[in-house]
Amino acid sequence: MKIIKQFLILVSVSLLLSSCGDPVQERIEQLEPVIGKQIDTLNKKLDKRELRNAIILETYIKKMYEIKPDLKELLDNLKKEIEPNNSRIKDYKKRLDVVKGNPKSLGRKEDVLSELASLSSATNHEIYNDSLIDLINTTADLSDGQLTRLNIKRKKTDDKTNGPGSHLVGNSRYGSWQNRNGQSFWVWYGQYRLFSDLLWPRPYYYHSWHYNRPWSYHNDYGRNIYGSRSERQSHSSVASKNDRKVKEYGKKTGRSHSSYAKKSNSNFKPSSATKSASSSRSKSNYGSSHRKSSRSRSRFGGK
């Protein structure tokens, strides 16, 4: 009889707990289908050329084929990001499949929710449209002044500090930071090697890039709202490893860490989706790994 009573109590407690629900799991279940629909919408808008920045980028690339036909291979690769089901979108689909099929590989439920929050931003067509500004400005830099950068204030003198492709440095879609003799330098992936082999043979070292980089959507907004957890952790790790070099460079040039933020050099007006995603990220509690990377960013700059 005692065993039966204990069993009934256990069942009652289980039912009570299940009725309370799991808010994190509920949010996960809400976001999964939303992201799938957003990917479909994004693909349709790319196919129909309904994204403003995609139209501008396509126009710029067409002009660049005439201005610098020797860069055709590089331009072809940049153009792929305004095509439906491009490699970026395929990556989003793979990440979503991991959440659906093997969520435990991401860690706790809070980490799964963080990944979905990232994907929710990345697959939003307004945010995707905003992110294309970096490719537009990269194409403009390749034109040697014949095409105009967008959303960046003009300087009295031409900016010769950074070189073509500088808007893409730090973005893991195009390359990665590698270590040599205690310093991190940027290495482009194969399809973008022309940036270093032909256009800007000087290496981008993290400590100087930290202070001299131009405004870019990815580094000032995107990495924090649609970058994956591994990407944020990787950047945080690179920043930590280069802390001493960054400080030495700052003292040598008379600059402070705050000079890393380049938003003052931009006329960029974020879409409502970017504003909302930025606000949500700053207030989120998606797990200790996210909070750790946020603390690192506050030390080393960026949004």
C-alpha positions as CSV (number, residue, x, y, z in Angstrom):
1,M,0.0,0.0,0.0
2,K,2.8,2.3,0.9
3,I,4.5,1.7,-2.5
4,I,1.2,2.5,-4.3
5,K,0.9,5.8,-2.4
6,Q,4.5,6.7,-3.3
7,F,3.8,5.8,-6.9
8,L,0.7,8.0,-7.0
9,I,2.6,10.9,-5.4
10,L,5.3,10.6,-8.0
11,V,2.8,10.5,-10.9
12,S,1.1,13.6,-9.4
13,V,4.3,15.5,-9.1
14,S,5.3,14.6,-12.7
15,L,1.9,15.8,-14.0
16,L,2.3,19.0,-12.1
17,L,5.7,19.7,-13.5
18,S,4.7,18.9,-17.0
19,S,1.7,21.2,-16.7
20,C,4.0,24.0,-15.7
21,G,5.8,23.7,-19.1
22,D,9.4,24.5,-20.1
23,P,9.6,28.1,-21.5
24,V,12.9,27.5,-23.1
25,Q,11.7,24.4,-24.9
26,E,8.5,26.1,-25.9
27,R,10.5,29.0,-27.5
28,I,12.7,26.5,-29.3
29,E,9.6,24.8,-30.8
30,Q,8.2,28.1,-31.8
31,L,11.3,29.3,-33.6
32,E,12.1,26.2,-35.6
33,P,9.2,26.5,-38.1
34,V,9.6,30.3,-38.2
35,I,13.2,30.0,-39.4
36,G,12.3,27.5,-42.1
37,K,9.7,29.9,-43.4
38,Q,12.2,32.8,-43.3
39,I,14.6,30.8,-45.4
40,D,11.9,30.2,-48.0
41,T,11.0,33.9,-48.0
42,L,14.6,34.9,-48.4
43,N,15.2,32.6,-51.3
44,K,12.1,33.9,-53.1
45,K,13.1,37.5,-52.6
46,L,16.6,36.8,-53.9
47,D,15.2,34.9,-56.9
48,K,12.8,37.8,-57.7
49,R,15.4,40.5,-57.0
50,E,13.3,42.1,-54.3
51,L,16.2,43.0,-52.0
52,R,17.4,46.6,-52.6
53,N,21.1,45.9,-51.8
54,A,21.1,42.8,-53.9
55,I,20.0,44.9,-56.9
56,I,22.8,47.4,-56.1
57,L,25.4,44.7,-55.7
58,E,24.4,43.1,-59.0
59,T,24.6,46.5,-60.8
60,Y,28.1,47.1,-59.3
61,I,29.4,43.7,-60.3
62,K,28.2,44.2,-63.8
63,K,30.1,47.4,-64.1
64,M,33.1,45.8,-62.5
65,Y,33.2,43.1,-65.2
66,E,33.9,46.0,-67.6
67,I,36.2,48.0,-65.4
68,K,38.4,45.1,-64.3
69,P,37.6,42.0,-66.3
70,D,40.7,40.3,-64.8
71,L,38.8,40.1,-61.5
72,K,36.0,38.0,-63.0
73,E,36.6,34.9,-60.8
74,L,36.6,37.0,-57.6
75,L,33.5,38.9,-58.7
76,D,31.7,35.7,-59.6
77,N,32.2,34.5,-56.1
78,L,30.9,37.7,-54.6
79,K,27.9,37.6,-56.8
80,K,26.9,34.1,-55.6
81,E,25.6,35.6,-52.4
82,I,22.7,37.2,-54.1
83,E,21.6,34.0,-55.7
84,P,18.9,31.7,-54.1
85,N,20.2,28.7,-52.1
86,N,23.7,30.2,-52.0
87,S,26.4,28.7,-49.7
88,R,25.4,31.1,-46.9
89,I,21.8,29.9,-47.0
90,K,22.8,26.3,-47.2
91,D,24.9,26.8,-44.1
92,Y,21.8,28.2,-42.3
93,K,19.8,25.1,-43.4
94,K,22.6,22.8,-42.0
95,R,22.6,24.6,-38.7
96,L,18.8,24.3,-38.5
97,D,19.0,20.6,-39.3
98,V,21.4,20.1,-36.4
99,V,19.0,21.8,-34.0
100,K,16.2,19.6,-35.2
101,G,18.2,16.3,-35.4
102,N,20.9,16.5,-32.8
103,P,20.3,19.5,-30.5
104,K,22.3,17.9,-27.7
105,S,25.5,18.5,-29.7
106,L,25.0,22.2,-29.1
107,G,24.9,21.8,-25.3
108,R,22.1,22.9,-23.0
109,K,18.7,24.0,-24.1
110,E,19.8,27.6,-23.6
111,D,22.6,27.1,-26.1
112,V,20.1,25.6,-28.6
113,L,17.9,28.6,-28.1
114,S,20.9,30.9,-28.6
115,E,21.7,29.2,-31.9
116,L,18.0,29.5,-33.1
117,A,18.0,33.2,-32.1
118,S,21.2,33.7,-34.2
119,L,19.5,31.8,-37.2
120,S,16.3,33.8,-36.7
121,S,18.3,37.0,-37.3
122,A,20.5,35.6,-40.1
123,T,17.6,34.4,-42.2
124,N,15.5,37.5,-41.8
125,H,15.4,39.1,-45.3
126,E,15.8,42.7,-44.0
127,I,18.9,41.7,-42.0
128,Y,20.3,39.8,-45.0
129,N,19.7,42.9,-47.1
130,D,21.6,45.0,-44.6
131,S,24.5,42.6,-44.5
132,L,25.1,43.0,-48.3
133,I,26.4,46.5,-47.7
134,D,29.8,44.9,-46.9
135,L,29.9,43.3,-50.4
136,I,28.8,46.5,-52.0
137,N,31.5,48.5,-50.4
138,T,34.1,45.8,-51.2
139,T,33.1,46.0,-54.8
140,A,33.3,49.8,-54.7
141,D,36.9,49.6,-53.3
142,L,37.8,47.2,-56.1
143,S,36.8,49.9,-58.6
144,D,39.5,52.4,-57.5
145,G,36.9,55.1,-56.9
146,Q,34.7,54.6,-59.9
147,L,31.9,53.2,-57.7
148,T,30.7,54.8,-54.5
149,R,30.7,53.2,-51.1
150,L,27.4,53.2,-49.3
151,N,26.6,54.4,-45.8
152,I,30.2,55.6,-45.1
153,K,31.1,59.2,-44.7
154,R,33.5,60.6,-47.2
155,K,37.0,61.5,-46.0
156,K,38.9,64.6,-47.1
157,T,41.6,62.2,-48.4
158,D,41.3,58.8,-49.9
159,D,41.5,56.0,-47.4
160,K,44.6,54.0,-48.3
161,T,45.0,52.4,-44.9
162,N,42.9,49.2,-45.4
163,G,42.9,48.1,-49.0
164,P,40.2,46.3,-51.0
165,G,38.5,43.5,-49.1
166,S,39.0,45.2,-45.7
167,H,35.2,45.2,-45.1
168,L,35.2,41.4,-45.1
169,V,38.2,40.9,-42.8
170,G,37.0,39.3,-39.5
171,N,34.1,37.6,-41.3
172,S,34.5,33.9,-41.0
173,R,32.7,33.4,-44.4
174,Y,35.7,34.7,-46.2
175,G,38.7,33.7,-44.1
176,S,40.1,33.1,-40.7
177,W,42.6,34.4,-38.2
178,Q,45.8,32.3,-37.9
179,N,48.7,32.6,-35.6
180,R,52.3,33.1,-36.4
181,N,55.0,34.0,-33.9
182,G,52.5,35.1,-31.4
183,Q,50.5,37.3,-33.8
184,S,47.2,36.7,-35.5
185,F,46.9,37.5,-39.2
186,W,44.1,37.2,-41.6
187,V,44.1,34.3,-44.2
188,W,41.6,34.4,-47.0
189,Y,39.9,31.2,-48.2
190,G,40.9,30.0,-51.6
191,Q,38.2,31.6,-53.7
192,Y,39.1,35.0,-52.1
193,R,42.9,34.7,-52.3
194,L,43.1,37.4,-54.9
195,F,42.6,39.9,-52.1
196,S,46.0,39.0,-50.8
197,D,47.8,37.6,-53.9
198,L,47.0,40.6,-56.2
199,L,45.0,43.4,-54.5
200,W,46.5,43.7,-51.0
201,P,49.6,41.6,-50.5
202,R,50.3,43.2,-47.1
203,P,48.9,40.9,-44.3
204,Y,46.2,42.1,-42.0
205,Y,47.5,41.7,-38.4
206,Y,44.8,41.7,-35.8
207,H,46.3,44.4,-33.6
208,S,46.5,47.0,-36.4
209,W,43.2,45.9,-37.9
210,H,41.7,46.4,-34.5
211,Y,42.3,50.1,-34.7
212,N,42.3,50.8,-38.5
213,R,39.5,48.7,-39.8
214,P,36.7,50.5,-41.7
215,W,33.1,50.4,-40.6
216,S,31.4,47.2,-41.7
217,Y,28.0,45.7,-41.0
218,H,29.4,42.3,-40.0
219,N,31.9,43.7,-37.4
220,D,29.6,46.4,-36.0
221,Y,26.3,44.5,-36.0
222,G,26.2,41.1,-37.7
223,R,28.7,39.1,-35.7
224,N,26.8,39.8,-32.5
225,I,23.3,39.2,-33.9
226,Y,23.7,36.4,-36.4
227,G,27.1,34.9,-35.8
228,S,27.1,31.3,-34.5
229,R,28.3,30.6,-30.9
230,S,31.5,29.0,-32.3
231,E,32.2,32.2,-34.4
232,R,31.7,34.5,-31.4
233,Q,33.9,32.2,-29.2
234,S,36.6,32.1,-32.0
235,H,36.7,35.9,-32.2
236,S,36.8,36.3,-28.5
237,S,39.7,33.8,-28.3
238,V,41.6,35.8,-31.0
239,A,41.0,39.0,-29.2
240,S,42.3,37.6,-25.9
241,K,45.4,36.1,-27.5
242,N,46.2,39.5,-29.0
243,D,45.5,41.6,-26.0
244,R,49.1,42.5,-25.4
245,K,49.8,43.4,-29.0
246,V,46.7,45.5,-29.1
247,K,47.7,47.5,-26.1
248,E,51.3,47.9,-27.4
249,Y,50.0,49.2,-30.7
250,G,47.5,51.5,-29.0
251,K,50.3,53.0,-26.9
252,K,52.6,53.4,-29.9
253,T,50.0,55.2,-31.9
254,G,48.4,57.1,-29.0
255,R,45.0,55.4,-29.4
256,S,42.6,53.9,-26.9
257,H,40.5,50.7,-27.2
258,S,37.4,52.9,-27.9
259,S,38.8,53.9,-31.3
260,Y,38.0,50.4,-32.5
261,A,34.3,51.4,-32.8
262,K,33.8,52.9,-36.2
263,K,30.1,53.6,-36.1
264,S,30.9,57.3,-36.0
265,N,32.3,56.9,-39.5
266,S,29.0,55.5,-40.9
267,N,25.7,57.0,-42.0
268,F,24.2,53.6,-41.8
269,K,20.6,53.5,-40.7
270,P,19.8,49.9,-39.6
271,S,16.5,48.3,-40.6
272,S,13.9,47.7,-38.0
273,A,14.9,44.0,-38.0
274,T,18.5,44.8,-37.3
275,K,17.5,47.2,-34.4
276,S,15.2,44.6,-32.9
277,A,17.8,41.8,-33.2
278,S,20.6,44.0,-31.7
279,S,18.3,45.0,-28.8
280,S,17.3,41.3,-28.2
281,R,20.9,40.1,-28.2
282,S,22.0,42.7,-25.7
283,K,19.2,41.7,-23.3
284,S,19.5,38.0,-23.8
285,N,20.3,35.2,-21.3
286,Y,21.0,32.5,-23.8
287,G,23.8,30.8,-21.8
288,S,27.1,31.4,-20.2
289,S,29.1,31.0,-23.5
290,H,27.2,33.9,-25.0
291,R,27.6,36.0,-21.9
292,K,31.3,35.2,-21.9
293,S,31.8,36.3,-25.5
294,S,29.8,39.5,-24.8
295,R,32.2,40.4,-22.0
296,S,35.1,39.9,-24.3
297,R,33.5,42.1,-26.9
298,S,33.0,44.9,-24.4
299,R,36.8,44.8,-23.8
300,F,37.9,44.7,-27.4
301,G,35.3,46.8,-29.2
302,G,32.5,46.3,-31.6
303,K,28.8,46.5,-30.8
